[in-house]
Every structure is written in structure tokens, then in C-alpha cells.
């Protein structure tokens, strides 16, 4: 009888593991919309390989876009946590975040803080007048209007201020850059002074 009970318990455990995902298992980022968008864009770009100018790219731009998409695909396939944003700018940073799913909302991340890994940081809001280098080694530009930078899930984004140029720099290239009206994200008219005046409310670790 004791052997039968042990066998029954073992069988129940095996069936439970087979049909139900463990609550501690990492989410599969390849099942999200970011992965579908990246793989589709990569497929379309590869088809234009023999004539990149037809896709509107110079050879250098084509290679850069290919590298970016391959990196984003790698992140989505290997990351174990949702995207996180780290603020090392010396001031408050406006970010877009969501509780793993749902619409991204605007939050304010304090200096030296990193977003909670139970949330997904979707991107960064930059107000008009911001000096920024949107990617490693990119030239510094001063924004004429506010923009939103989108990152793919799983990305570990770090925003820093370059002490020589005063520009905000990012450790990875954004997946997309939006202006007002190009996305369903809210892109309000705020100044950096407005952002600095906000009480940080982003979910943090």
C-alpha cells in the first residue's frame, strides 16, 4: 500500500510538470510581439541583400541595420528577464514601462536607479532640447522635438551623461525612434526641468 501511494504521488508530480509550466520558469521572449517584428524585419532585410539600395540603404547603413536586428534577435532569444533601464544620467529620466504585458505608461526613474525586473522597461522619453547620442559612437544631436526610444524586451539599457559633451548616451541602439503621432505611446510636451520636478515613481529594484 505504501509503494502504491508513493507511485501515485510521483505520477501526479510528473503529470503536473508535463502539463503546467512551473511558476518559477522564465518567460519565453520569443513568443512576444517584439520577436515577431524583429524576425520579420530581418527576413525582409536579408531578401534585399543583393540590392540594399532598393531598400533605401547605403551599403554601410544596410550592414548597420543588419547588425542591429541580429543583436535584437539574439537578446530576445537569450534573455531571461524583461527589459530593464538603468539611469546614470545625474538627473531624472522619463521611461516607458509596463507590468510585463499591457500598454506602456510614462514613469520617472530617479538617478542611480534601475527598473524592477518584474516590470518591462519599454523605452525612454527624451524632451525637446536634449543633447543625445542615441547609440554607441553615434554623433551628438540636439533634439528639435520630443522623441520616444523603444527597446526590445530583454534589453539591459544604460543611460549615462557624457561629462565632456553633456549629452545623454545609451549603451545599445534603440529598436525604434518615435515622434508624436507615430505611436500609441504618450509623447507629451515636457522639458527636462518638468521631468526633474517630478517625484520618481518608476518601479525599481
C-alpha positions in Angstrom: 0.0 0.0 0.0 2.9 2.4 0.9 4.5 1.6 -2.5 1.2 2.4 -4.3 0.9 5.7 -2.5 4.4 6.7 -3.4 3.9 5.7 -7.0 0.7 7.7 -7.2 2.3 10.8 -5.7 5.2 10.5 -8.2 2.9 10.1 -11.1 0.8 13.2 -10.1 4.0 15.2 -9.9 5.2 14.0 -13.3 1.8 14.8 -14.9 1.8 18.3 -13.2 5.3 19.1 -14.6 4.4 17.8 -18.0 1.2 19.9 -18.5 1.8 23.0 -16.4 4.7 25.5 -16.6 6.4 25.9 -13.3 5.7 29.3 -11.7 9.4 30.0 -11.4 10.2 29.4 -15.1 11.5 32.3 -17.1 9.2 33.8 -19.7 9.9 33.0 -23.3 10.5 36.3 -25.0 10.4 34.7 -28.5 6.6 34.4 -28.1 6.1 38.2 -27.9 5.4 40.8 -30.5 8.9 42.2 -30.3 10.3 38.9 -31.6 7.8 38.7 -34.4 8.6 42.2 -35.5 12.4 41.7 -35.4 12.3 38.4 -37.3 10.1 39.9 -40.0 12.3 42.9 -40.4 15.4 40.7 -40.5 13.8 38.4 -43.1 12.9 41.4 -45.3 16.3 42.9 -44.9 18.1 39.7 -45.9 15.9 39.5 -49.1 17.3 42.9 -50.1 20.9 41.8 -49.5 21.9 41.8 -53.2 20.4 45.3 -53.7 20.4 47.2 -50.4 19.9 50.5 -52.3 16.4 49.2 -53.2 15.5 49.1 -49.6 16.7 52.7 -49.1 20.1 51.9 -47.5 23.7 52.5 -48.5 26.0 49.5 -48.0 27.1 50.8 -44.6 23.6 51.6 -43.5 22.5 48.1 -44.6 25.2 46.4 -42.6 24.5 48.5 -39.5 20.7 47.7 -39.7 21.6 44.0 -40.2 23.8 44.1 -37.1 21.2 45.8 -35.0 18.4 43.3 -35.9 20.7 40.3 -35.4 21.6 41.7 -32.0 18.0 42.3 -31.0 17.1 38.8 -32.1 19.9 37.4 -30.0 18.8 39.4 -27.0 15.2 38.1 -27.3 16.4 34.5 -27.7 18.8 34.5 -24.8 17.4 37.0 -22.2 15.9 35.5 -19.1 14.2 38.7 -17.7 12.2 41.5 -19.2 14.0 44.7 -20.3 15.4 46.9 -17.6 16.5 50.6 -17.8 19.3 52.0 -15.6 19.6 55.7 -15.1 23.1 57.1 -14.7 22.5 60.5 -16.2 22.6 62.5 -13.0 19.0 63.6 -13.4 15.5 62.1 -13.5 14.9 60.0 -16.6 11.4 59.6 -18.2 10.8 56.0 -19.2 8.1 53.8 -20.6 7.3 50.7 -18.6 4.6 48.1 -18.1 3.9 45.2 -15.7 5.2 42.5 -18.2 2.2 43.0 -20.5 -0.2 45.7 -21.5 0.2 49.3 -22.6 3.4 51.1 -21.7 2.9 54.1 -19.5 5.3 57.0 -18.7 7.2 56.9 -15.4 10.0 58.8 -13.9 13.2 57.0 -12.9 15.5 58.6 -10.3 19.2 59.0 -10.9 21.2 55.8 -10.0 18.1 53.6 -10.1 17.2 50.6 -12.2 13.7 49.4 -13.1 12.2 46.4 -11.3 12.9 43.1 -13.1 9.3 42.2 -12.6 8.4 45.0 -14.9 9.4 45.6 -18.5 11.0 48.8 -19.4 9.9 49.6 -23.0 11.9 52.7 -23.7 12.9 56.2 -22.9 11.3 59.6 -23.4 13.6 62.5 -24.3 12.3 66.1 -24.3 13.0 68.7 -26.9 16.4 70.4 -26.4 18.0 67.2 -25.1 21.6 66.6 -26.4 21.8 62.9 -27.1 23.9 60.2 -28.8 21.2 57.6 -29.5 23.7 54.7 -29.9 27.3 53.9 -29.1 29.6 56.0 -31.2 26.7 57.9 -32.7 27.1 61.7 -33.2 25.6 64.0 -30.7 22.4 65.8 -31.8 20.1 68.3 -30.1 16.5 67.3 -30.4 14.2 69.8 -32.0 11.2 67.9 -30.7 10.4 65.2 -28.1 11.0 61.6 -29.1 10.5 58.1 -27.6 13.2 55.5 -28.0 11.9 51.9 -28.0 14.0 48.9 -26.9 13.2 45.2 -27.4 12.3 43.0 -24.4 15.3 41.6 -22.6 17.5 44.6 -23.3 19.6 45.9 -20.4 19.6 49.7 -21.3 22.0 52.1 -19.5 21.6 55.8 -20.0 24.6 58.0 -19.0 25.6 61.6 -19.4 28.9 62.2 -21.2 30.8 64.7 -19.0 32.6 66.2 -22.0 29.6 66.8 -24.2 26.8 66.9 -21.7 24.9 64.5 -24.0 22.9 61.5 -22.8 24.4 58.3 -24.2 23.0 54.8 -24.4 24.8 51.5 -24.4 22.6 50.0 -27.1 21.0 51.3 -30.2 17.2 51.7 -29.9 14.9 49.4 -31.9 12.7 52.3 -33.0 12.6 56.0 -32.6 9.1 57.6 -32.4 7.9 61.2 -32.7 4.5 62.3 -31.5 1.7 60.8 -33.6 3.9 57.8 -34.8 3.0 55.5 -31.9 0.2 54.9 -29.4 2.7 55.8 -26.6 2.1 59.2 -25.0 4.7 61.6 -26.1 3.9 64.8 -24.1 5.5 68.2 -24.4 7.8 68.3 -21.3 11.1 70.0 -20.6 13.9 68.4 -18.6 13.0 70.9 -15.9 9.5 69.4 -15.9 10.9 65.9 -15.6 13.3 66.9 -12.8 10.4 68.4 -10.9 8.5 65.0 -10.9 8.6 62.7 -8.0 10.3 59.5 -9.2 7.6 56.8 -9.5 9.1 54.1 -11.7 9.0 50.6 -10.2 12.6 49.9 -9.1 14.7 47.1 -7.7 
